[in-house]
């Protein structure tokens, strides 16, 4: 109980083709196939490239800038 047999899947497939039309159904299946290919290509690219270091891993902490107080302007004596 609860699982579909091969006959159920065939009936559902025929109903889907009748409702959507043969051309529309084949276009959808083509789009699904393209999506799967792009997914596999993306997964293969992830394996080849090393991930870029994150902000914490890749860079040392920047040197803190020390603010010096401005020296007072001295007036020249006349």
PDB file with one MODEL, atoms N, CA, C and O in Angstrom:
MODEL        1
ATOM      1  N   UNK A   1       0.830  -1.175   0.000  1.00  0.00           N
ATOM      2  CA  UNK A   1       0.000   0.000   0.000  1.00  0.00           C
ATOM      3  C   UNK A   1       0.875   1.240   0.000  1.00  0.00           C
ATOM      4  O   UNK A   1       1.928   1.275   0.638  1.00  0.00           O
ATOM      5  N   UNK A   2       0.436   2.233  -0.707  1.00  0.00           N
ATOM      6  CA  UNK A   2       1.146   3.503  -0.671  1.00  0.00           C
ATOM      7  C   UNK A   2       2.181   3.668  -1.759  1.00  0.00           C
ATOM      8  O   UNK A   2       2.638   4.787  -1.990  1.00  0.00           O
ATOM      9  N   UNK A   3       2.570   2.606  -2.436  1.00  0.00           N
ATOM     10  CA  UNK A   3       3.558   2.757  -3.500  1.00  0.00           C
ATOM     11  C   UNK A   3       2.870   2.573  -4.851  1.00  0.00           C
ATOM     12  O   UNK A   3       1.880   1.851  -4.972  1.00  0.00           O
ATOM     13  N   UNK A   4       3.412   3.234  -5.845  1.00  0.00           N
ATOM     14  CA  UNK A   4       2.846   3.140  -7.177  1.00  0.00           C
ATOM     15  C   UNK A   4       3.497   2.003  -7.942  1.00  0.00           C
ATOM     16  O   UNK A   4       4.708   1.799  -7.860  1.00  0.00           O
ATOM     17  N   UNK A   5       2.692   1.271  -8.681  1.00  0.00           N
ATOM     18  CA  UNK A   5       3.229   0.231  -9.539  1.00  0.00           C
ATOM     19  C   UNK A   5       3.570   0.836 -10.892  1.00  0.00           C
ATOM     20  O   UNK A   5       3.299   2.011 -11.137  1.00  0.00           O
ATOM     21  N   UNK A   6       4.154   0.049 -11.754  1.00  0.00           N
ATOM     22  CA  UNK A   6       4.520   0.507 -13.088  1.00  0.00           C
ATOM     23  C   UNK A   6       3.288   0.959 -13.862  1.00  0.00           C
ATOM     24  O   UNK A   6       3.351   1.926 -14.621  1.00  0.00           O
ATOM     25  N   UNK A   7       2.183   0.274 -13.676  1.00  0.00           N
ATOM     26  CA  UNK A   7       0.950   0.639 -14.379  1.00  0.00           C
ATOM     27  C   UNK A   7       0.462   2.026 -13.952  1.00  0.00           C
ATOM     28  O   UNK A   7       0.008   2.806 -14.788  1.00  0.00           O
ATOM     29  N   UNK A   8       0.553   2.333 -12.671  1.00  0.00           N
ATOM     30  CA  UNK A   8       0.160   3.658 -12.197  1.00  0.00           C
ATOM     31  C   UNK A   8       1.006   4.748 -12.855  1.00  0.00           C
ATOM     32  O   UNK A   8       0.477   5.767 -13.300  1.00  0.00           O
ATOM     33  N   UNK A   9       2.324   4.528 -12.916  1.00  0.00           N
ATOM     34  CA  UNK A   9       3.210   5.526 -13.519  1.00  0.00           C
ATOM     35  C   UNK A   9       2.909   5.718 -15.000  1.00  0.00           C
ATOM     36  O   UNK A   9       2.945   6.844 -15.498  1.00  0.00           O
ATOM     37  N   UNK A  10       2.613   4.627 -15.711  1.00  0.00           N
ATOM     38  CA  UNK A  10       2.278   4.738 -17.135  1.00  0.00           C
ATOM     39  C   UNK A  10       0.988   5.529 -17.340  1.00  0.00           C
ATOM     40  O   UNK A  10       0.912   6.364 -18.241  1.00  0.00           O
ATOM     41  N   UNK A  11      -0.012   5.278 -16.524  1.00  0.00           N
ATOM     42  CA  UNK A  11      -1.275   6.021 -16.632  1.00  0.00           C
ATOM     43  C   UNK A  11      -1.048   7.498 -16.339  1.00  0.00           C
ATOM     44  O   UNK A  11      -1.563   8.358 -17.053  1.00  0.00           O
ATOM     45  N   UNK A  12      -0.288   7.795 -15.305  1.00  0.00           N
ATOM     46  CA  UNK A  12       0.013   9.199 -14.989  1.00  0.00           C
ATOM     47  C   UNK A  12       0.785   9.868 -16.122  1.00  0.00           C
ATOM     48  O   UNK A  12       0.535  11.034 -16.427  1.00  0.00           O
ATOM     49  N   UNK A  13       1.705   9.160 -16.742  1.00  0.00           N
ATOM     50  CA  UNK A  13       2.459   9.706 -17.864  1.00  0.00           C
ATOM     51  C   UNK A  13       1.579  10.014 -19.052  1.00  0.00           C
ATOM     52  O   UNK A  13       1.723  11.066 -19.676  1.00  0.00           O
ATOM     53  N   UNK A  14       0.666   9.110 -19.376  1.00  0.00           N
ATOM     54  CA  UNK A  14      -0.252   9.322 -20.503  1.00  0.00           C
ATOM     55  C   UNK A  14      -1.161  10.514 -20.218  1.00  0.00           C
ATOM     56  O   UNK A  14      -1.399  11.334 -21.105  1.00  0.00           O
ATOM     57  N   UNK A  15      -1.667  10.620 -18.999  1.00  0.00           N
ATOM     58  CA  UNK A  15      -2.526  11.753 -18.640  1.00  0.00           C
ATOM     59  C   UNK A  15      -1.746  13.065 -18.737  1.00  0.00           C
ATOM     60  O   UNK A  15      -2.273  14.064 -19.226  1.00  0.00           O
ATOM     61  N   UNK A  16      -0.490  13.067 -18.272  1.00  0.00           N
ATOM     62  CA  UNK A  16       0.329  14.282 -18.347  1.00  0.00           C
ATOM     63  C   UNK A  16       0.561  14.697 -19.793  1.00  0.00           C
ATOM     64  O   UNK A  16       0.500  15.884 -20.115  1.00  0.00           O
ATOM     65  N   UNK A  17       0.825  13.730 -20.665  1.00  0.00           N
ATOM     66  CA  UNK A  17       1.049  14.046 -22.088  1.00  0.00           C
ATOM     67  C   UNK A  17      -0.233  14.577 -22.717  1.00  0.00           C
ATOM     68  O   UNK A  17      -0.183  15.511 -23.517  1.00  0.00           O
ATOM     69  N   UNK A  18      -1.377  14.000 -22.372  1.00  0.00           N
ATOM     70  CA  UNK A  18      -2.642  14.470 -22.918  1.00  0.00           C
ATOM     71  C   UNK A  18      -2.970  15.889 -22.449  1.00  0.00           C
ATOM     72  O   UNK A  18      -3.441  16.713 -23.232  1.00  0.00           O
ATOM     73  N   UNK A  19      -2.720  16.167 -21.178  1.00  0.00           N
ATOM     74  CA  UNK A  19      -3.032  17.494 -20.641  1.00  0.00           C
ATOM     75  C   UNK A  19      -2.067  18.559 -21.147  1.00  0.00           C
ATOM     76  O   UNK A  19      -2.489  19.657 -21.511  1.00  0.00           O
ATOM     77  N   UNK A  20      -0.794  18.246 -21.170  1.00  0.00           N
ATOM     78  CA  UNK A  20       0.205  19.248 -21.524  1.00  0.00           C
ATOM     79  C   UNK A  20       0.508  19.283 -23.016  1.00  0.00           C
ATOM     80  O   UNK A  20       1.027  20.283 -23.511  1.00  0.00           O
ATOM     81  N   UNK A  21       0.206  18.254 -23.715  1.00  0.00           N
ATOM     82  CA  UNK A  21       0.553  18.182 -25.125  1.00  0.00           C
ATOM     83  C   UNK A  21       1.953  17.615 -25.269  1.00  0.00           C
ATOM     84  O   UNK A  21       2.805  17.804 -24.400  1.00  0.00           O
ATOM     85  N   UNK A  22       2.181  16.923 -26.364  1.00  0.00           N
ATOM     86  CA  UNK A  22       3.460  16.247 -26.564  1.00  0.00           C
ATOM     87  C   UNK A  22       4.629  17.207 -26.647  1.00  0.00           C
ATOM     88  O   UNK A  22       5.678  16.955 -26.055  1.00  0.00           O
ATOM     89  N   UNK A  23       4.465  18.317 -27.380  1.00  0.00           N
ATOM     90  CA  UNK A  23       5.569  19.269 -27.545  1.00  0.00           C
ATOM     91  C   UNK A  23       5.948  19.941 -26.242  1.00  0.00           C
ATOM     92  O   UNK A  23       7.128  20.097 -25.929  1.00  0.00           O
ATOM     93  N   UNK A  24       4.939  20.338 -25.486  1.00  0.00           N
ATOM     94  CA  UNK A  24       5.196  21.021 -24.221  1.00  0.00           C
ATOM     95  C   UNK A  24       5.884  20.072 -23.230  1.00  0.00           C
ATOM     96  O   UNK A  24       6.797  20.470 -22.506  1.00  0.00           O
ATOM     97  N   UNK A  25       5.440  18.841 -23.211  1.00  0.00           N
ATOM     98  CA  UNK A  25       6.017  17.846 -22.295  1.00  0.00           C
ATOM     99  C   UNK A  25       7.474  17.573 -22.644  1.00  0.00           C
ATOM    100  O   UNK A  25       8.321  17.479 -21.754  1.00  0.00           O
ATOM    101  N   UNK A  26       7.771  17.446 -23.944  1.00  0.00           N
ATOM    102  CA  UNK A  26       9.161  17.187 -24.335  1.00  0.00           C
ATOM    103  C   UNK A  26      10.041  18.405 -24.056  1.00  0.00           C
ATOM    104  O   UNK A  26      11.211  18.251 -23.706  1.00  0.00           O
ATOM    105  N   UNK A  27       9.493  19.614 -24.206  1.00  0.00           N
ATOM    106  CA  UNK A  27      10.265  20.821 -23.862  1.00  0.00           C
ATOM    107  C   UNK A  27      10.591  20.850 -22.370  1.00  0.00           C
ATOM    108  O   UNK A  27      11.696  21.220 -21.976  1.00  0.00           O
ATOM    109  N   UNK A  28       9.624  20.457 -21.550  1.00  0.00           N
ATOM    110  CA  UNK A  28       9.884  20.446 -20.110  1.00  0.00           C
ATOM    111  C   UNK A  28      10.949  19.418 -19.756  1.00  0.00           C
ATOM    112  O   UNK A  28      11.814  19.680 -18.920  1.00  0.00           O
ATOM    113  N   UNK A  29      10.890  18.257 -20.384  1.00  0.00           N
ATOM    114  CA  UNK A  29      11.896  17.232 -20.108  1.00  0.00           C
ATOM    115  C   UNK A  29      13.273  17.687 -20.593  1.00  0.00           C
ATOM    116  O   UNK A  29      14.284  17.382 -19.959  1.00  0.00           O
ATOM    117  N   UNK A  30      13.319  18.419 -21.722  1.00  0.00           N
ATOM    118  CA  UNK A  30      14.589  18.964 -22.199  1.00  0.00           C
ATOM    119  C   UNK A  30      15.159  19.979 -21.218  1.00  0.00           C
ATOM    120  O   UNK A  30      16.368  20.020 -20.992  1.00  0.00           O
ATOM    121  N   UNK A  31      14.287  20.795 -20.638  1.00  0.00           N
ATOM    122  CA  UNK A  31      14.740  21.774 -19.646  1.00  0.00           C
ATOM    123  C   UNK A  31      15.262  21.079 -18.395  1.00  0.00           C
ATOM    124  O   UNK A  31      16.246  21.515 -17.797  1.00  0.00           O
ATOM    125  N   UNK A  32      14.599  20.002 -18.006  1.00  0.00           N
ATOM    126  CA  UNK A  32      15.073  19.239 -16.842  1.00  0.00           C
ATOM    127  C   UNK A  32      16.452  18.656 -17.121  1.00  0.00           C
ATOM    128  O   UNK A  32      17.330  18.688 -16.260  1.00  0.00           O
ATOM    129  N   UNK A  33      16.641  18.121 -18.330  1.00  0.00           N
ATOM    130  CA  UNK A  33      17.939  17.538 -18.685  1.00  0.00           C
ATOM    131  C   UNK A  33      19.030  18.610 -18.691  1.00  0.00           C
ATOM    132  O   UNK A  33      20.141  18.359 -18.226  1.00  0.00           O
ATOM    133  N   UNK A  34      18.723  19.801 -19.212  1.00  0.00           N
ATOM    134  CA  UNK A  34      19.702  20.899 -19.206  1.00  0.00           C
ATOM    135  C   UNK A  34      20.059  21.300 -17.781  1.00  0.00           C
ATOM    136  O   UNK A  34      21.219  21.574 -17.474  1.00  0.00           O
ATOM    137  N   UNK A  35      19.057  21.331 -16.921  1.00  0.00           N
ATOM    138  CA  UNK A  35      19.307  21.671 -15.521  1.00  0.00           C
ATOM    139  C   UNK A  35      20.211  20.665 -14.842  1.00  0.00           C
ATOM    140  O   UNK A  35      21.090  21.035 -14.065  1.00  0.00           O
ATOM    141  N   UNK A  36      19.998  19.403 -15.131  1.00  0.00           N
ATOM    142  CA  UNK A  36      20.842  18.362 -14.536  1.00  0.00           C
ATOM    143  C   UNK A  36      22.273  18.487 -15.041  1.00  0.00           C
ATOM    144  O   UNK A  36      23.217  18.329 -14.268  1.00  0.00           O
ATOM    145  N   UNK A  37      22.443  18.772 -16.342  1.00  0.00           N
ATOM    146  CA  UNK A  37      23.793  18.935 -16.897  1.00  0.00           C
ATOM    147  C   UNK A  37      24.501  20.126 -16.262  1.00  0.00           C
ATOM    148  O   UNK A  37      25.680  20.036 -15.919  1.00  0.00           O
ATOM    149  N   UNK A  38      23.788  21.242 -16.101  1.00  0.00           N
ATOM    150  CA  UNK A  38      24.390  22.417 -15.475  1.00  0.00           C
ATOM    151  C   UNK A  38      24.766  22.126 -14.026  1.00  0.00           C
ATOM    152  O   UNK A  38      25.807  22.575 -13.545  1.00  0.00           O
ATOM    153  N   UNK A  39      23.919  21.377 -13.339  1.00  0.00           N
ATOM    154  CA  UNK A  39      24.221  21.027 -11.955  1.00  0.00           C
ATOM    155  C   UNK A  39      25.488  20.189 -11.870  1.00  0.00           C
ATOM    156  O   UNK A  39      26.356  20.446 -11.035  1.00  0.00           O
ATOM    157  N   UNK A  40      25.593  19.182 -12.741  1.00  0.00           N
ATOM    158  CA  UNK A  40      26.789  18.334 -12.739  1.00  0.00           C
ATOM    159  C   UNK A  40      28.026  19.138 -13.097  1.00  0.00           C
ATOM    160  O   UNK A  40      29.089  18.929 -12.513  1.00  0.00           O
ATOM    161  N   UNK A  41      27.903  20.063 -14.055  1.00  0.00           N
ATOM    162  CA  UNK A  41      29.027  20.904 -14.451  1.00  0.00           C
ATOM    163  C   UNK A  41      29.460  21.794 -13.280  1.00  0.00           C
ATOM    164  O   UNK A  41      30.653  21.964 -13.027  1.00  0.00           O
ATOM    165  N   UNK A  42      28.495  22.347 -12.585  1.00  0.00           N
ATOM    166  CA  UNK A  42      28.808  23.182 -11.430  1.00  0.00           C
ATOM    167  C   UNK A  42      29.489  22.404 -10.321  1.00  0.00           C
ATOM    168  O   UNK A  42      30.408  22.907  -9.674  1.00  0.00           O
ATOM    169  N   UNK A  43      29.039  21.181 -10.102  1.00  0.00           N
ATOM    170  CA  UNK A  43      29.661  20.353  -9.073  1.00  0.00           C
ATOM    171  C   UNK A  43      31.094  19.990  -9.461  1.00  0.00           C
ATOM    172  O   UNK A  43      31.976  19.941  -8.603  1.00  0.00           O
ATOM    173  N   UNK A  44      31.329  19.737 -10.747  1.00  0.00           N
ATOM    174  CA  UNK A  44      32.680  19.404 -11.199  1.00  0.00           C
ATOM    175  C   UNK A  44      33.596  20.614 -11.069  1.00  0.00           C
ATOM    176  O   UNK A  44      34.766  20.459 -10.717  1.00  0.00           O
ATOM    177  N   UNK A  45      33.094  21.812 -11.343  1.00  0.00           N
ATOM    178  CA  UNK A  45      33.910  23.019 -11.207  1.00  0.00           C
ATOM    179  C   UNK A  45      34.268  23.274  -9.760  1.00  0.00           C
ATOM    180  O   UNK A  45      35.366  23.747  -9.468  1.00  0.00           O
ATOM    181  N   UNK A  46      33.361  22.971  -8.853  1.00  0.00           N
ATOM    182  CA  UNK A  46      33.645  23.155  -7.430  1.00  0.00           C
ATOM    183  C   UNK A  46      34.766  22.244  -6.968  1.00  0.00           C
ATOM    184  O   UNK A  46      35.566  22.629  -6.115  1.00  0.00           O
ATOM    185  N   UNK A  47      34.833  21.045  -7.518  1.00  0.00           N
ATOM    186  CA  UNK A  47      35.883  20.110  -7.123  1.00  0.00           C
ATOM    187  C   UNK A  47      37.243  20.544  -7.646  1.00  0.00           C
ATOM    188  O   UNK A  47      38.255  20.327  -6.979  1.00  0.00           O
ATOM    189  N   UNK A  48      37.289  21.157  -8.831  1.00  0.00           N
ATOM    190  CA  UNK A  48      38.556  21.550  -9.442  1.00  0.00           C
ATOM    191  C   UNK A  48      39.166  22.771  -8.765  1.00  0.00           C
ATOM    192  O   UNK A  48      40.367  22.796  -8.498  1.00  0.00           O
ATOM    193  N   UNK A  49      38.370  23.756  -8.495  1.00  0.00           N
ATOM    194  CA  UNK A  49      38.876  25.009  -7.932  1.00  0.00           C
ATOM    195  C   UNK A  49      38.991  24.903  -6.424  1.00  0.00           C
ATOM    196  O   UNK A  49      38.139  24.330  -5.745  1.00  0.00           O
ATOM    197  N   UNK A  50      40.062  25.470  -5.931  1.00  0.00           N
ATOM    198  CA  UNK A  50      40.173  25.568  -4.486  1.00  0.00           C
ATOM    199  C   UNK A  50      39.333  26.754  -4.062  1.00  0.00           C
ATOM    200  O   UNK A  50      39.339  27.786  -4.735  1.00  0.00           O
ATOM    201  N   UNK A  51      38.630  26.632  -2.989  1.00  0.00           N
ATOM    202  CA  UNK A  51      37.797  27.755  -2.575  1.00  0.00           C
ATOM    203  C   UNK A  51      38.670  28.937  -2.162  1.00  0.00           C
ATOM    204  O   UNK A  51      39.745  28.765  -1.588  1.00  0.00           O
ATOM    205  N   UNK A  52      38.198  30.105  -2.456  1.00  0.00           N
ATOM    206  CA  UNK A  52      38.914  31.315  -2.076  1.00  0.00           C
ATOM    207  C   UNK A  52      38.919  31.408  -0.552  1.00  0.00           C
ATOM    208  O   UNK A  52      37.932  31.066   0.099  1.00  0.00           O
ATOM    209  N   UNK A  53      40.014  31.863   0.003  1.00  0.00           N
ATOM    210  CA  UNK A  53      40.049  31.959   1.462  1.00  0.00           C
ATOM    211  C   UNK A  53      39.017  32.958   1.956  1.00  0.00           C
ATOM    212  O   UNK A  53      38.739  33.975   1.322  1.00  0.00           O
ATOM    213  N   UNK A  54      38.478  32.637   3.077  1.00  0.00           N
ATOM    214  CA  UNK A  54      37.498  33.550   3.650  1.00  0.00           C
ATOM    215  C   UNK A  54      38.217  34.735   4.259  1.00  0.00           C
ATOM    216  O   UNK A  54      39.445  34.766   4.333  1.00  0.00           O
ATOM    217  N   UNK A  55      37.463  35.675   4.677  1.00  0.00           N
ATOM    218  CA  UNK A  55      38.056  36.884   5.229  1.00  0.00           C
ATOM    219  C   UNK A  55      38.923  36.561   6.445  1.00  0.00           C
ATOM    220  O   UNK A  55      39.959  37.189   6.664  1.00  0.00           O
ATOM    221  N   UNK A  56      38.501  35.603   7.211  1.00  0.00           N
ATOM    222  CA  UNK A  56      39.246  35.261   8.421  1.00  0.00           C
ATOM    223  C   UNK A  56      40.488  34.452   8.066  1.00  0.00           C
ATOM    224  O   UNK A  56      41.555  34.688   8.633  1.00  0.00           O
ATOM    225  N   UNK A  57      40.370  33.501   7.136  1.00  0.00           N
ATOM    226  CA  UNK A  57      41.486  32.625   6.805  1.00  0.00           C
ATOM    227  C   UNK A  57      42.532  33.310   5.944  1.00  0.00           C
ATOM    228  O   UNK A  57      43.727  33.077   6.123  1.00  0.00           O
ATOM    229  N   UNK A  58      42.103  34.147   5.018  1.00  0.00           N
ATOM    230  CA  UNK A  58      43.004  34.642   3.993  1.00  0.00           C
ATOM    231  C   UNK A  58      43.783  35.885   4.351  1.00  0.00           C
ATOM    232  O   UNK A  58      44.852  36.118   3.787  1.00  0.00           O
ATOM    233  N   UNK A  59      43.297  36.670   5.247  1.00  0.00           N
ATOM    234  CA  UNK A  59      43.956  37.937   5.530  1.00  0.00           C
ATOM    235  C   UNK A  59      44.304  38.038   7.001  1.00  0.00           C
ATOM    236  O   UNK A  59      43.552  37.613   7.879  1.00  0.00           O
ATOM    237  N   UNK A  60      45.454  38.606   7.235  1.00  0.00           N
ATOM    238  CA  UNK A  60      45.815  38.904   8.614  1.00  0.00           C
ATOM    239  C   UNK A  60      45.050  40.158   9.024  1.00  0.00           C
ATOM    240  O   UNK A  60      44.601  40.937   8.183  1.00  0.00           O
ATOM    241  N   UNK A  61      44.919  40.326  10.294  1.00  0.00           N
ATOM    242  CA  UNK A  61      44.219  41.508  10.776  1.00  0.00           C
ATOM    243  C   UNK A  61      45.005  42.752  10.390  1.00  0.00           C
ATOM    244  O   UNK A  61      46.230  42.768  10.510  1.00  0.00           O
ATOM    245  N   UNK A  62      44.335  43.769   9.940  1.00  0.00           N
ATOM    246  CA  UNK A  62      45.047  44.976   9.553  1.00  0.00           C
ATOM    247  C   UNK A  62      45.718  45.623  10.762  1.00  0.00           C
ATOM    248  O   UNK A  62      45.225  45.562  11.888  1.00  0.00           O
ATOM    249  N   UNK A  63      46.845  46.234  10.486  1.00  0.00           N
ATOM    250  CA  UNK A  63      47.556  46.926  11.556  1.00  0.00           C
ATOM    251  C   UNK A  63      46.682  48.060  12.074  1.00  0.00           C
ATOM    252  O   UNK A  63      46.119  48.823  11.289  1.00  0.00           O
ATOM    253  N   UNK A  64      46.569  48.169  13.371  1.00  0.00           N
ATOM    254  CA  UNK A  64      45.765  49.275  13.887  1.00  0.00           C
ATOM    255  C   UNK A  64      46.487  50.593  13.626  1.00  0.00           C
ATOM    256  O   UNK A  64      47.693  50.722  13.832  1.00  0.00           O
ATOM    257  N   UNK A  65      45.728  51.537  13.178  1.00  0.00           N
ATOM    258  CA  UNK A  65      46.333  52.839  12.914  1.00  0.00           C
ATOM    259  C   UNK A  65      46.330  53.645  14.197  1.00  0.00           C
ATOM    260  O   UNK A  65      45.313  53.760  14.881  1.00  0.00           O
ATOM    261  N   UNK A  66      47.472  54.191  14.503  1.00  0.00           N
ATOM    262  CA  UNK A  66      47.617  54.981  15.716  1.00  0.00           C
ATOM    263  C   UNK A  66      47.423  56.435  15.329  1.00  0.00           C
ATOM    264  O   UNK A  66      48.137  56.978  14.486  1.00  0.00           O
ATOM    265  N   UNK A  67      46.467  57.032  15.949  1.00  0.00           N
ATOM    266  CA  UNK A  67      46.207  58.435  15.657  1.00  0.00           C
ATOM    267  C   UNK A  67      47.063  59.280  16.594  1.00  0.00           C
ATOM    268  O   UNK A  67      46.993  59.168  17.818  1.00  0.00           O
ATOM    269  N   UNK A  68      47.836  60.092  15.996  1.00  0.00           N
ATOM    270  CA  UNK A  68      48.631  61.015  16.799  1.00  0.00           C
ATOM    271  C   UNK A  68      47.883  62.326  16.898  1.00  0.00           C
ATOM    272  O   UNK A  68      47.248  62.794  15.953  1.00  0.00           O
ATOM    273  N   UNK A  69      47.986  62.884  18.062  1.00  0.00           N
ATOM    274  CA  UNK A  69      47.342  64.187  18.219  1.00  0.00           C
ATOM    275  C   UNK A  69      48.187  65.221  17.501  1.00  0.00           C
ATOM    276  O   UNK A  69      49.416  65.174  17.524  1.00  0.00           O
ATOM    277  N   UNK A  70      47.522  66.123  16.883  1.00  0.00           N
ATOM    278  CA  UNK A  70      48.228  67.160  16.145  1.00  0.00           C
ATOM    279  C   UNK A  70      49.006  68.036  17.128  1.00  0.00           C
ATOM    280  O   UNK A  70      48.518  68.401  18.198  1.00  0.00           O
ATOM    281  N   UNK A  71      50.225  68.353  16.724  1.00  0.00           N
ATOM    282  CA  UNK A  71      51.025  69.230  17.581  1.00  0.00           C
ATOM    283  C   UNK A  71      50.469  70.637  17.475  1.00  0.00           C
ATOM    284  O   UNK A  71      50.050  71.076  16.404  1.00  0.00           O
ATOM    285  N   UNK A  72      50.469  71.329  18.585  1.00  0.00           N
ATOM    286  CA  UNK A  72      49.947  72.706  18.532  1.00  0.00           C
ATOM    287  C   UNK A  72      50.836  73.561  17.636  1.00  0.00           C
ATOM    288  O   UNK A  72      52.059  73.424  17.612  1.00  0.00           O
ATOM    289  N   UNK A  73      50.191  74.418  16.925  1.00  0.00           N
ATOM    290  CA  UNK A  73      50.917  75.313  16.016  1.00  0.00           C
ATOM    291  C   UNK A  73      51.603  76.378  16.867  1.00  0.00           C
ATOM    292  O   UNK A  73      50.969  77.058  17.674  1.00  0.00           O
ATOM    293  N   UNK A  74      52.900  76.504  16.668  1.00  0.00           N
ATOM    294  CA  UNK A  74      53.648  77.516  17.432  1.00  0.00           C
ATOM    295  C   UNK A  74      53.830  78.743  16.582  1.00  0.00           C
ATOM    296  O   UNK A  74      54.190  78.666  15.407  1.00  0.00           O
ATOM    297  N   UNK A  75      53.585  79.832  17.171  1.00  0.00           N
ATOM    298  CA  UNK A  75      53.803  81.084  16.460  1.00  0.00           C
ATOM    299  C   UNK A  75      55.283  81.453  16.597  1.00  0.00           C
ATOM    300  O   UNK A  75      55.894  81.324  17.658  1.00  0.00           O
ATOM    301  N   UNK A  76      55.808  81.905  15.502  1.00  0.00           N
ATOM    302  CA  UNK A  76      57.209  82.300  15.546  1.00  0.00           C
ATOM    303  C   UNK A  76      57.339  83.621  16.325  1.00  0.00           C
ATOM    304  O   UNK A  76      56.495  84.513  16.236  1.00  0.00           O
ATOM    305  N   UNK A  77      58.402  83.695  17.068  1.00  0.00           N
ATOM    306  CA  UNK A  77      58.621  84.931  17.824  1.00  0.00           C
ATOM    307  C   UNK A  77      59.264  85.950  16.909  1.00  0.00           C
ATOM    308  O   UNK A  77      60.104  85.611  16.075  1.00  0.00           O
ATOM    309  N   UNK A  78      58.868  87.188  17.067  1.00  0.00           N
ATOM    310  CA  UNK A  78      59.407  88.238  16.221  1.00  0.00           C
ATOM    311  C   UNK A  78      60.501  88.958  16.908  1.00  0.00           C
ATOM    312  O   UNK A  78      61.080  89.885  16.343  1.00  0.00           O
TER     313      UNK A  78
ENDMDL
END
